[in-house]
Amino acid sequence: MKIETQCLHAGYEPGNGETRVLPIYQSTTYKYDSTEHVGKLFDLTADGHMYSRISNPTVAAVEQKIAALEGGVGALCTTSGQAASLISLLNIVNAGDHFITASTIYGGTVNLFAVTLKRLGIECTFVDADADEEDLQKAFRPNTKAVFGETIANPAIAVLDIEKFARLAHRNGVPLIIDNTFATPVLCRPIEFGADIVIHSTTKYMDGHAIQVGGVIVDSGNFDWTNGKFPGLCEPDASYHGIVYTKQFGKAAYITKARVQLMRDFGAYPSAQDAFLLNLGLETLSVRMERHCANADAVAHFLAKSDKIEFVNYPTLDGNPYRALAQKYLPRGASGVISFSIKGGRERAIKFMDALELASIVVHVADIRTCVLHPASSTHRQLTDEQLVGAGITPGMIRLSVGLEHIDDILADIQRGLSALD
Ligand SMILES: *Cc1c(COP(=O)(O)O)cnc(C)c1O
């Protein structure tokens, strides 16, 4: 099936006379015919649902759909994108271990990696993703266990060279984890370029309507966990009287461990209701992404022509440093998120934003409705102007998430903002 068809049909196949639409299994528990069967479930030797902190039929259908969209062997839904990042790493990284991440990643992920994981004894090195392989190699240590990056990163709208990162990770015997939130599998399937694990904040385009917070982890099934660096996957798990994940689950070892061990213990599993809402978003994902990309491309070119704009970050623009990478990794479009800077700094940017009528000011991106955010006065408010520049954010920078409205109405609104600067 092509991705457009998978969005609608993967994960749920009703039998004769069954509900056409994925049902909401609003149940915490499941009934069994024998205690013997329950014993097998707890030994992980029988398939089936045990308890809705670990799995649920509605959520499972959405997991199978997303696994199909990304081309993985399995997926695990989580209650947020943050929980997906956390669990994707804790599944293979322990206290005393180290991992490497591209420095251009989501701000919430920076906090998680630099502050909270550090408190748990896990160290992270932030690297310039655009550096050459020799320089990047220097960041690896004997205890490095993973490499992390985002397909399209905020606020520079930087495109990651996924194949370069995969080569480096694999040469050092560790997996590459890619946060594919902004691209979605409609625009890029990182597993095809060597990523081993793909995660998402499903809160963004996958949902698209701003109605549920969620995340997902997808396992490619391609990484060999038996190279000596990942005992948690290859040695007996005492919490399941000695099962060995790589022996019992083969290609699905990583994603099975994440579910039956970490999800069991951390309890960050979404409700059936939220999975149902996410599925509605997924059904139209491919159609929406096409329009987001077309609208954003038009807005980026419109902004680039204005003499009130200092710069526009969008990979399809002439002269953008990520243009070649976008042509390779994002041939269908570069998503709906643009950042640009108004000449004259903070006050002029605020004046522009306050004049907008269609675009709403929200702390969110990747919504069907056009929205804007001024990082310097919101998400990065605590930083001085000098610190902002260090973080790649100018005082006049605006992040624009282009929605699905008619392009004429979006451009008219932007013109309204620009005219307020006269
Ligand atoms: C929003 C976001 C996250 C965090 O997701 P939540 O669902 O808000 O927890 C992670 N990565 C990226 C790229 C994001 O945009």
The ligand as a MOL file (V3000), in Angstrom:
LIG
                    3D

  0  0  0     0  0            999 V3000
M  V30 BEGIN CTAB
M  V30 COUNTS 15 15 0 0 0
M  V30 BEGIN ATOM
M  V30 1 C 6.6000 19.2350 20.5840 0
M  V30 2 C 7.7970 18.4360 20.2720 0
M  V30 3 C 8.2660 17.4490 21.1660 0
M  V30 4 C 7.6200 17.1970 22.4970 0
M  V30 5 O 6.3550 16.6650 22.3200 0
M  V30 6 P 5.1450 16.8040 23.3500 0
M  V30 7 O 4.0780 15.9890 22.7090 0
M  V30 8 O 4.8220 18.2600 23.4730 0
M  V30 9 O 5.6160 16.2240 24.6450 0
M  V30 10 C 9.3760 16.7120 20.7890 0
M  V30 11 N 9.9980 16.9280 19.6160 0
M  V30 12 C 9.5750 17.8650 18.7390 0
M  V30 13 C 10.3090 18.0530 17.4610 0
M  V30 14 C 8.4680 18.6580 19.0350 0
M  V30 15 O 8.0770 19.5980 18.1700 0
M  V30 END ATOM
M  V30 BEGIN BOND
M  V30 1 1 1 2
M  V30 2 1 2 3
M  V30 3 2 2 14
M  V30 4 1 3 4
M  V30 5 2 3 10
M  V30 6 1 4 5
M  V30 7 1 5 6
M  V30 8 2 6 7
M  V30 9 1 6 8
M  V30 10 1 6 9
M  V30 11 1 10 11
M  V30 12 2 11 12
M  V30 13 1 12 13
M  V30 14 1 12 14
M  V30 15 1 14 15
M  V30 END BOND
M  V30 END CTAB
M  END
